[in-house]
Amino acid sequence: MTDIVDEIRGAYASVGITLDHPATYGTYYRLLCTGCSRIVGNVGDKLLPGMAATLVDQQFDLYAAGLVGCACGHQQERTRALDPERWAAARRRYASAGGAA
């Protein structure tokens, strides 16, 4: 396991997403909902150091509002536990965009 893969794993774990086994030639990994194991996306291992955490942090509001992540709501629960004030603000901000109110 490379340092960047460990970094990617940790970044996505913070919002309730598990990095699965490599999907293609060890370059792309499936992202699974930690709550129900559904596939929620893919990520490549060619990110620069620090980039995975930045990406996940910049998507926090989208996870909080339910606009990305799993339909089971696990990422919404995780983001609420991480930062309740930011979670509530994101849900208000994106309520009119089809996210949860």
N, CA, C and O atoms as CSV, one atom per row, in Angstrom:
chain,resi,resn,atom,element,x,y,z
A,1,MET,N,N,0.860,-1.181,0.000
A,1,MET,CA,C,0.000,0.000,0.000
A,1,MET,C,C,0.895,1.229,0.000
A,1,MET,O,O,1.827,1.329,0.798
A,2,THR,N,N,0.614,2.145,-0.880
A,2,THR,CA,C,1.431,3.352,-0.954
A,2,THR,C,C,0.913,4.413,0.000
A,2,THR,O,O,-0.219,4.342,0.479
A,3,ASP,N,N,1.751,5.389,0.264
A,3,ASP,CA,C,1.352,6.485,1.157
A,3,ASP,C,C,0.131,7.225,0.625
A,3,ASP,O,O,-0.760,7.586,1.394
A,4,ILE,N,N,0.084,7.453,-0.695
A,4,ILE,CA,C,-1.041,8.200,-1.258
A,4,ILE,C,C,-2.345,7.410,-1.124
A,4,ILE,O,O,-3.399,7.995,-0.878
A,5,VAL,N,N,-2.280,6.101,-1.283
A,5,VAL,CA,C,-3.496,5.284,-1.124
A,5,VAL,C,C,-3.962,5.335,0.326
A,5,VAL,O,O,-5.162,5.418,0.587
A,6,ASP,N,N,-3.037,5.286,1.263
A,6,ASP,CA,C,-3.407,5.408,2.681
A,6,ASP,C,C,-4.029,6.776,2.957
A,6,ASP,O,O,-4.985,6.887,3.725
A,7,GLU,N,N,-3.483,7.808,2.331
A,7,GLU,CA,C,-4.028,9.156,2.509
A,7,GLU,C,C,-5.442,9.259,1.933
A,7,GLU,O,O,-6.330,9.848,2.550
A,8,ILE,N,N,-5.643,8.687,0.754
A,8,ILE,CA,C,-6.971,8.685,0.126
A,8,ILE,C,C,-7.956,7.930,1.013
A,8,ILE,O,O,-9.075,8.388,1.243
A,9,ARG,N,N,-7.531,6.773,1.506
A,9,ARG,CA,C,-8.377,5.951,2.380
A,9,ARG,C,C,-8.814,6.749,3.606
A,9,ARG,O,O,-9.991,6.731,3.966
A,10,GLY,N,N,-7.891,7.440,4.242
A,10,GLY,CA,C,-8.202,8.220,5.438
A,10,GLY,C,C,-9.122,9.395,5.156
A,10,GLY,O,O,-10.035,9.679,5.932
A,11,ALA,N,N,-8.879,10.075,4.044
A,11,ALA,CA,C,-9.708,11.237,3.701
A,11,ALA,C,C,-11.161,10.833,3.488
A,11,ALA,O,O,-12.068,11.467,4.026
A,12,TYR,N,N,-11.383,9.791,2.712
A,12,TYR,CA,C,-12.759,9.363,2.445
A,12,TYR,C,C,-13.398,8.699,3.663
A,12,TYR,O,O,-14.613,8.777,3.840
A,13,ALA,N,N,-12.600,8.054,4.496
A,13,ALA,CA,C,-13.159,7.438,5.714
A,13,ALA,C,C,-13.799,8.486,6.610
A,13,ALA,O,O,-14.761,8.194,7.321
A,14,SER,N,N,-13.273,9.700,6.580
A,14,SER,CA,C,-13.813,10.753,7.447
A,14,SER,C,C,-15.270,11.075,7.137
A,14,SER,O,O,-15.999,11.533,8.017
A,15,VAL,N,N,-15.705,10.841,5.903
A,15,VAL,CA,C,-17.103,11.100,5.543
A,15,VAL,C,C,-17.896,9.812,5.327
A,15,VAL,O,O,-18.971,9.841,4.726
A,16,GLY,N,N,-17.376,8.685,5.810
A,16,GLY,CA,C,-18.126,7.438,5.750
A,16,GLY,C,C,-18.044,6.709,4.423
A,16,GLY,O,O,-19.008,6.069,4.002
A,17,ILE,N,N,-16.900,6.802,3.763
A,17,ILE,CA,C,-16.692,6.109,2.495
A,17,ILE,C,C,-15.455,5.232,2.616
A,17,ILE,O,O,-14.415,5.677,3.102
A,18,THR,N,N,-15.569,3.991,2.174
A,18,THR,CA,C,-14.481,3.027,2.239
A,18,THR,C,C,-13.826,2.888,0.872
A,18,THR,O,O,-14.506,2.792,-0.150
A,19,LEU,N,N,-12.506,2.877,0.866
A,19,LEU,CA,C,-11.756,2.638,-0.360
A,19,LEU,C,C,-11.677,1.132,-0.567
A,19,LEU,O,O,-11.122,0.417,0.267
A,20,ASP,N,N,-12.229,0.648,-1.677
A,20,ASP,CA,C,-12.272,-0.785,-1.981
A,20,ASP,C,C,-10.971,-1.215,-2.647
A,20,ASP,O,O,-10.036,-0.424,-2.779
A,21,HIS,N,N,-10.923,-2.463,-3.060
A,21,HIS,CA,C,-9.776,-2.994,-3.789
A,21,HIS,C,C,-9.632,-2.277,-5.129
A,21,HIS,O,O,-10.596,-1.696,-5.626
A,22,PRO,N,N,-8.442,-2.312,-5.714
A,22,PRO,CA,C,-8.271,-1.672,-7.026
A,22,PRO,C,C,-9.273,-2.207,-8.041
A,22,PRO,O,O,-9.523,-3.411,-8.112
A,23,ALA,N,N,-9.838,-1.299,-8.819
A,23,ALA,CA,C,-10.817,-1.684,-9.840
A,23,ALA,C,C,-10.129,-1.971,-11.169
A,23,ALA,O,O,-10.554,-2.869,-11.896
A,24,THR,N,N,-9.083,-1.235,-11.498
A,24,THR,CA,C,-8.372,-1.454,-12.755
A,24,THR,C,C,-6.886,-1.223,-12.575
A,24,THR,O,O,-6.452,-0.108,-12.285
A,25,TYR,N,N,-6.129,-2.250,-12.742
A,25,TYR,CA,C,-4.664,-2.160,-12.785
A,25,TYR,C,C,-4.045,-1.400,-11.626
A,25,TYR,O,O,-2.978,-0.808,-11.791
A,26,GLY,N,N,-4.668,-1.395,-10.477
A,26,GLY,CA,C,-4.120,-0.732,-9.311
A,26,GLY,C,C,-4.106,0.778,-9.386
A,26,GLY,O,O,-3.456,1.427,-8.567
A,27,THR,N,N,-4.806,1.354,-10.349
A,27,THR,CA,C,-4.803,2.802,-10.522
A,27,THR,C,C,-6.088,3.440,-10.025
A,27,THR,O,O,-6.053,4.538,-9.470
A,28,TYR,N,N,-7.217,2.780,-10.209
A,28,TYR,CA,C,-8.511,3.300,-9.768
A,28,TYR,C,C,-9.101,2.377,-8.720
A,28,TYR,O,O,-9.006,1.153,-8.809
A,29,TYR,N,N,-9.707,2.997,-7.732
A,29,TYR,CA,C,-10.318,2.266,-6.626
A,29,TYR,C,C,-11.787,2.643,-6.537
A,29,TYR,O,O,-12.150,3.805,-6.720
A,30,ARG,N,N,-12.632,1.653,-6.256
A,30,ARG,CA,C,-14.044,1.937,-6.029
A,30,ARG,C,C,-14.196,2.572,-4.651
A,30,ARG,O,O,-13.472,2.240,-3.713
A,31,LEU,N,N,-15.140,3.480,-4.552
A,31,LEU,CA,C,-15.506,4.091,-3.283
A,31,LEU,C,C,-16.829,3.471,-2.858
A,31,LEU,O,O,-17.807,3.521,-3.605
A,32,LEU,N,N,-16.866,2.892,-1.674
A,32,LEU,CA,C,-18.065,2.217,-1.165
A,32,LEU,C,C,-18.611,2.960,0.048
A,32,LEU,O,O,-17.852,3.449,0.885
A,33,CYS,N,N,-19.914,3.037,0.129
A,33,CYS,CA,C,-20.553,3.582,1.322
A,33,CYS,C,C,-20.223,2.662,2.494
A,33,CYS,O,O,-20.451,1.455,2.422
A,34,THR,N,N,-19.699,3.222,3.549
A,34,THR,CA,C,-19.363,2.423,4.726
A,34,THR,C,C,-20.623,1.908,5.412
A,34,THR,O,O,-20.588,0.879,6.086
A,35,GLY,N,N,-21.727,2.614,5.245
A,35,GLY,CA,C,-22.974,2.220,5.883
A,35,GLY,C,C,-23.663,1.032,5.247
A,35,GLY,O,O,-24.220,0.186,5.948
A,36,CYS,N,N,-23.631,0.956,3.883
A,36,CYS,CA,C,-24.388,-0.111,3.217
A,36,CYS,C,C,-23.612,-0.819,2.104
A,36,CYS,O,O,-24.146,-1.732,1.475
A,37,SER,N,N,-22.391,-0.424,1.854
A,37,SER,CA,C,-21.488,-1.045,0.869
A,37,SER,C,C,-21.836,-0.782,-0.587
A,37,SER,O,O,-21.269,-1.425,-1.470
A,38,ARG,N,N,-22.747,0.139,-0.868
A,38,ARG,CA,C,-23.027,0.491,-2.266
A,38,ARG,C,C,-21.856,1.268,-2.853
A,38,ARG,O,O,-21.165,1.998,-2.142
A,39,ILE,N,N,-21.641,1.107,-4.150
A,39,ILE,CA,C,-20.606,1.868,-4.835
A,39,ILE,C,C,-21.090,3.311,-4.991
A,39,ILE,O,O,-22.186,3.556,-5.495
A,40,VAL,N,N,-20.258,4.263,-4.553
A,40,VAL,CA,C,-20.626,5.676,-4.669
A,40,VAL,C,C,-19.681,6.437,-5.593
A,40,VAL,O,O,-19.851,7.640,-5.794
A,41,GLY,N,N,-18.700,5.760,-6.148
A,41,GLY,CA,C,-17.796,6.428,-7.075
A,41,GLY,C,C,-16.485,5.693,-7.234
A,41,GLY,O,O,-16.334,4.555,-6.789
A,42,ASN,N,N,-15.544,6.356,-7.872
A,42,ASN,CA,C,-14.196,5.843,-8.087
A,42,ASN,C,C,-13.212,6.973,-7.826
A,42,ASN,O,O,-13.556,8.152,-7.915
A,43,VAL,N,N,-11.986,6.591,-7.504
A,43,VAL,CA,C,-10.924,7.575,-7.328
A,43,VAL,C,C,-9.625,6.970,-7.838
A,43,VAL,O,O,-9.380,5.774,-7.674
A,44,GLY,N,N,-8.798,7.800,-8.454
A,44,GLY,CA,C,-7.494,7.350,-8.923
A,44,GLY,C,C,-6.431,7.592,-7.867
A,44,GLY,O,O,-6.592,8.438,-6.987
A,45,ASP,N,N,-5.338,6.836,-7.964
A,45,ASP,CA,C,-4.271,6.982,-6.974
A,45,ASP,C,C,-3.160,7.919,-7.449
A,45,ASP,O,O,-2.058,7.899,-6.900
A,46,LYS,N,N,-3.435,8.726,-8.450
A,46,LYS,CA,C,-2.436,9.654,-8.981
A,46,LYS,C,C,-2.588,11.058,-8.403
A,46,LYS,O,O,-2.157,12.032,-9.019
A,47,LEU,N,N,-3.191,11.166,-7.239
A,47,LEU,CA,C,-3.342,12.462,-6.580
A,47,LEU,C,C,-2.021,12.871,-5.929
A,47,LEU,O,O,-1.206,12.021,-5.571
A,48,LEU,N,N,-1.825,14.152,-5.782
A,48,LEU,CA,C,-0.646,14.664,-5.097
A,48,LEU,C,C,-0.878,14.620,-3.591
A,48,LEU,O,O,-2.026,14.628,-3.146
A,49,PRO,N,N,0.194,14.574,-2.800
A,49,PRO,CA,C,0.025,14.578,-1.340
A,49,PRO,C,C,-0.832,15.753,-0.880
A,49,PRO,O,O,-0.632,16.888,-1.313
A,50,GLY,N,N,-1.777,15.471,-0.009
A,50,GLY,CA,C,-2.676,16.490,0.522
A,50,GLY,C,C,-3.913,16.741,-0.323
A,50,GLY,O,O,-4.855,17.387,0.136
A,51,MET,N,N,-3.923,16.243,-1.541
A,51,MET,CA,C,-5.024,16.530,-2.450
A,51,MET,C,C,-6.316,15.801,-2.054
A,51,MET,O,O,-7.400,16.369,-2.185
A,52,ALA,N,N,-6.220,14.571,-1.580
A,52,ALA,CA,C,-7.423,13.803,-1.223
A,52,ALA,C,C,-8.191,14.493,-0.090
A,52,ALA,O,O,-9.412,14.632,-0.153
A,53,ALA,N,N,-7.472,14.916,0.931
A,53,ALA,CA,C,-8.136,15.589,2.059
A,53,ALA,C,C,-8.783,16.895,1.607
A,53,ALA,O,O,-9.875,17.241,2.057
A,54,THR,N,N,-8.111,17.612,0.723
A,54,THR,CA,C,-8.664,18.866,0.205
A,54,THR,C,C,-9.930,18.613,-0.602
A,54,THR,O,O,-10.917,19.332,-0.451
A,55,LEU,N,N,-9.907,17.596,-1.456
A,55,LEU,CA,C,-11.083,17.264,-2.261
A,55,LEU,C,C,-12.278,16.914,-1.381
A,55,LEU,O,O,-13.384,17.413,-1.587
A,56,VAL,N,N,-12.041,16.054,-0.404
A,56,VAL,CA,C,-13.138,15.636,0.474
A,56,VAL,C,C,-13.650,16.828,1.279
A,56,VAL,O,O,-14.859,16.987,1.448
A,57,ASP,N,N,-12.747,17.657,1.773
A,57,ASP,CA,C,-13.177,18.835,2.528
A,57,ASP,C,C,-13.995,19.787,1.662
A,57,ASP,O,O,-14.993,20.342,2.122
A,58,GLN,N,N,-13.580,19.977,0.420
A,58,GLN,CA,C,-14.322,20.879,-0.465
A,58,GLN,C,C,-15.669,20.294,-0.881
A,58,GLN,O,O,-16.547,21.036,-1.322
A,59,GLN,N,N,-15.850,18.992,-0.751
A,59,GLN,CA,C,-17.129,18.353,-1.071
A,59,GLN,C,C,-17.993,18.151,0.168
A,59,GLN,O,O,-19.101,17.624,0.059
A,60,PHE,N,N,-17.521,18.551,1.328
A,60,PHE,CA,C,-18.232,18.355,2.591
A,60,PHE,C,C,-19.682,18.822,2.502
A,60,PHE,O,O,-20.596,18.092,2.886
A,61,ASP,N,N,-19.893,20.035,1.994
A,61,ASP,CA,C,-21.247,20.595,1.933
A,61,ASP,C,C,-22.161,19.756,1.042
A,61,ASP,O,O,-23.350,19.613,1.326
A,62,LEU,N,N,-21.607,19.207,-0.029
A,62,LEU,CA,C,-22.405,18.364,-0.928
A,62,LEU,C,C,-22.790,17.051,-0.252
A,62,LEU,O,O,-23.911,16.571,-0.415
A,63,TYR,N,N,-21.859,16.469,0.507
A,63,TYR,CA,C,-22.187,15.258,1.277
A,63,TYR,C,C,-23.237,15.581,2.338
A,63,TYR,O,O,-24.191,14.825,2.523
A,64,ALA,N,N,-23.058,16.701,3.029
A,64,ALA,CA,C,-23.986,17.096,4.094
A,64,ALA,C,C,-25.401,17.297,3.569
A,64,ALA,O,O,-26.372,16.938,4.234
A,65,ALA,N,N,-25.515,17.868,2.381
A,65,ALA,CA,C,-26.828,18.147,1.796
A,65,ALA,C,C,-27.428,16.942,1.081
A,65,ALA,O,O,-28.578,16.996,0.645
A,66,GLY,N,N,-26.670,15.860,0.955
A,66,GLY,CA,C,-27.183,14.671,0.280
A,66,GLY,C,C,-27.115,14.755,-1.233
A,66,GLY,O,O,-27.777,13.981,-1.924
A,67,LEU,N,N,-26.323,15.685,-1.760
A,67,LEU,CA,C,-26.222,15.827,-3.214
A,67,LEU,C,C,-25.183,14.897,-3.816
A,67,LEU,O,O,-25.236,14.609,-5.012
A,68,VAL,N,N,-24.241,14.423,-3.016
A,68,VAL,CA,C,-23.311,13.366,-3.411
A,68,VAL,C,C,-23.244,12.372,-2.258
A,68,VAL,O,O,-23.645,12.681,-1.136
A,69,GLY,N,N,-22.743,11.199,-2.541
A,69,GLY,CA,C,-22.706,10.152,-1.533
A,69,GLY,C,C,-23.825,9.162,-1.776
A,69,GLY,O,O,-24.423,9.142,-2.852
A,70,CYS,N,N,-24.104,8.356,-0.798
A,70,CYS,CA,C,-25.067,7.267,-0.930
A,70,CYS,C,C,-26.484,7.703,-0.543
A,70,CYS,O,O,-26.680,8.544,0.335
A,71,ALA,N,N,-27.440,7.116,-1.212
A,71,ALA,CA,C,-28.847,7.408,-0.935
A,71,ALA,C,C,-29.272,6.942,0.462
A,71,ALA,O,O,-30.300,7.385,0.974
A,72,CYS,N,N,-28.489,6.051,1.080
A,72,CYS,CA,C,-28.849,5.580,2.418
A,72,CYS,C,C,-28.673,6.663,3.485
A,72,CYS,O,O,-29.192,6.532,4.593
A,73,GLY,N,N,-27.941,7.732,3.153
A,73,GLY,CA,C,-27.784,8.847,4.078
A,73,GLY,C,C,-26.588,8.759,5.007
A,73,GLY,O,O,-26.425,9.609,5.882
A,74,HIS,N,N,-25.748,7.748,4.834
A,74,HIS,CA,C,-24.622,7.570,5.752
A,74,HIS,C,C,-23.661,8.761,5.744
A,74,HIS,O,O,-23.188,9.177,6.801
A,75,GLN,N,N,-23.367,9.312,4.564
A,75,GLN,CA,C,-22.445,10.442,4.507
A,75,GLN,C,C,-23.058,11.681,5.157
A,75,GLN,O,O,-22.339,12.491,5.742
A,76,GLN,N,N,-24.365,11.835,5.061
A,76,GLN,CA,C,-25.024,12.953,5.743
A,76,GLN,C,C,-24.864,12.817,7.256
A,76,GLN,O,O,-24.614,13.802,7.951
A,77,GLU,N,N,-25.010,11.595,7.758
A,77,GLU,CA,C,-24.852,11.350,9.197
A,77,GLU,C,C,-23.413,11.621,9.638
A,77,GLU,O,O,-23.183,12.239,10.677
A,78,ARG,N,N,-22.451,11.157,8.844
A,78,ARG,CA,C,-21.038,11.342,9.191
A,78,ARG,C,C,-20.655,12.819,9.197
A,78,ARG,O,O,-19.958,13.277,10.103
A,79,THR,N,N,-21.108,13.566,8.190
A,79,THR,CA,C,-20.757,14.984,8.148
A,79,THR,C,C,-21.418,15.747,9.297
A,79,THR,O,O,-20.848,16.700,9.829
A,80,ARG,N,N,-22.606,15.325,9.667
A,80,ARG,CA,C,-23.276,15.966,10.815
A,80,ARG,C,C,-22.477,15.740,12.089
A,80,ARG,O,O,-22.328,16.651,12.903
A,81,ALA,N,N,-21.962,14.525,12.262
A,81,ALA,CA,C,-21.168,14.212,13.446
A,81,ALA,C,C,-19.830,14.968,13.441
A,81,ALA,O,O,-19.330,15.346,14.500
A,82,LEU,N,N,-19.258,15.187,12.263
A,82,LEU,CA,C,-17.972,15.881,12.160
A,82,LEU,C,C,-18.066,17.365,12.481
A,82,LEU,O,O,-17.217,17.910,13.188
A,83,ASP,N,N,-19.102,18.016,11.959
A,83,ASP,CA,C,-19.230,19.467,12.115
A,83,ASP,C,C,-20.703,19.865,12.001
A,83,ASP,O,O,-21.172,20.230,10.923
A,84,PRO,N,N,-21.431,19.791,13.123
A,84,PRO,CA,C,-22.874,20.065,13.086
A,84,PRO,C,C,-23.252,21.440,12.528
A,84,PRO,O,O,-24.259,21.563,11.831
A,85,GLU,N,N,-22.463,22.468,12.823
A,85,GLU,CA,C,-22.791,23.806,12.322
A,85,GLU,C,C,-22.617,23.893,10.805
A,85,GLU,O,O,-23.469,24.440,10.105
A,86,ARG,N,N,-21.517,23.354,10.311
A,86,ARG,CA,C,-21.288,23.366,8.858
A,86,ARG,C,C,-22.324,22.510,8.150
A,86,ARG,O,O,-22.784,22.859,7.062
A,87,TRP,N,N,-22.697,21.384,8.765
A,87,TRP,CA,C,-23.711,20.479,8.207
A,87,TRP,C,C,-25.040,21.226,8.047
A,87,TRP,O,O,-25.662,21.182,6.985
A,88,ALA,N,N,-25.464,21.909,9.109
A,88,ALA,CA,C,-26.744,22.629,9.079
A,88,ALA,C,C,-26.715,23.757,8.038
A,88,ALA,O,O,-27.688,23.956,7.311
A,89,ALA,N,N,-25.608,24.486,7.969
A,89,ALA,CA,C,-25.488,25.579,6.997
A,89,ALA,C,C,-25.543,25.039,5.565
A,89,ALA,O,O,-26.176,25.639,4.696
A,90,ALA,N,N,-24.890,23.923,5.326
A,90,ALA,CA,C,-24.895,23.325,3.978
A,90,ALA,C,C,-26.293,22.870,3.603
A,90,ALA,O,O,-26.716,23.055,2.462
A,91,ARG,N,N,-27.007,22.284,4.532
A,91,ARG,CA,C,-28.361,21.810,4.236
A,91,ARG,C,C,-29.299,22.972,3.939
A,91,ARG,O,O,-30.172,22.862,3.078
A,92,ARG,N,N,-29.125,24.080,4.644
A,92,ARG,CA,C,-29.935,25.274,4.340
A,92,ARG,C,C,-29.564,25.831,2.969
A,92,ARG,O,O,-30.436,26.178,2.173
A,93,ARG,N,N,-28.272,25.912,2.704
A,93,ARG,CA,C,-27.787,26.501,1.449
A,93,ARG,C,C,-28.250,25.715,0.237
A,93,ARG,O,O,-28.613,26.305,-0.781
A,94,TYR,N,N,-28.242,24.398,0.331
A,94,TYR,CA,C,-28.559,23.553,-0.829
A,94,TYR,C,C,-29.986,23.026,-0.842
A,94,TYR,O,O,-30.335,22.235,-1.718
A,95,ALA,N,N,-30.815,23.440,0.100
A,95,ALA,CA,C,-32.189,22.955,0.171
A,95,ALA,C,C,-32.952,23.224,-1.133
A,95,ALA,O,O,-33.736,22.387,-1.579
A,96,SER,N,N,-32.725,24.370,-1.729
A,96,SER,CA,C,-33.444,24.698,-2.960
A,96,SER,C,C,-32.856,23.995,-4.177
A,96,SER,O,O,-33.467,24.018,-5.246
A,97,ALA,N,N,-31.681,23.367,-4.044
A,97,ALA,CA,C,-31.036,22.672,-5.168
A,97,ALA,C,C,-31.424,21.193,-5.215
A,97,ALA,O,O,-30.870,20.436,-6.011
A,98,GLY,N,N,-32.343,20.788,-4.391
A,98,GLY,CA,C,-32.781,19.400,-4.401
A,98,GLY,C,C,-32.219,18.589,-3.249
A,98,GLY,O,O,-32.549,17.411,-3.113
A,99,GLY,N,N,-31.385,19.184,-2.421
A,99,GLY,CA,C,-30.874,18.500,-1.241
A,99,GLY,C,C,-31.924,18.525,-0.144
A,99,GLY,O,O,-32.995,19.111,-0.302
A,100,ALA,N,N,-31.605,17.886,0.958
A,100,ALA,CA,C,-32.544,17.830,2.079
A,100,ALA,C,C,-32.664,19.199,2.747
A,100,ALA,O,O,-31.708,19.974,2.773
A,101,ALA,N,N,-33.831,19.482,3.279
A,101,ALA,CA,C,-34.059,20.758,3.971
A,101,ALA,C,C,-33.630,20.693,5.416
A,101,ALA,O,O,-33.753,21.679,6.142
